């Protein structure tokens, strides 16, 4: 489960430490995680369990079908990367993905429960004017998922 927001620095070899509470047994494999560019300008990271769900959805799309679907998938997965954590919980993102999201020295990691996003601090903004007892979000989204 990926909840919370963290800010970590990239080390000298451009590795990013995943928060300890987000790590789990088996994430050390070479291709445990899948990172894809998100249209909002960040990187979305799928852990192994979410990758299985994503793969099932993608199997429904024929690569010979809709030209727009194929083009979108090529653009998305042509930049995507897969990787695992090292023994210290660090991941290495490709130069291409780091450039896409503008990740330089610091990275903001934002949990989305089943996946997490990596943002440049300059692009990730949170409304700091929070009214006590209220969060600024679209309640229709919660109703859609029956939360």
FENCOR-V429583 format. One record per run of one state. SS is the DSSP state (H for helix, E for strand, L for the rest). FROM is the first residue (numbers start at 1). LEN is the number of residues. If there is no record, write none. Layout:
# FENCOR-V429583
SS & FROM & LEN
SS & FROM & LEN
This chain:
# FENCOR-V429583
L & 1 & 1
E & 2 & 1
L & 3 & 2
E & 5 & 5
L & 10 & 5
E & 15 & 3
L & 18 & 2
H & 20 & 3
L & 23 & 10
E & 33 & 5
L & 38 & 5
E & 43 & 4
L & 47 & 1
H & 48 & 11
L & 59 & 8
H & 67 & 13
L & 80 & 1
E & 81 & 3
L & 84 & 6
E & 90 & 3
L & 93 & 2
H & 95 & 7
L & 102 & 4
E & 106 & 6
L & 112 & 1
E & 113 & 1
L & 114 & 1
E & 115 & 5
L & 120 & 19
H & 139 & 6
L & 145 & 3
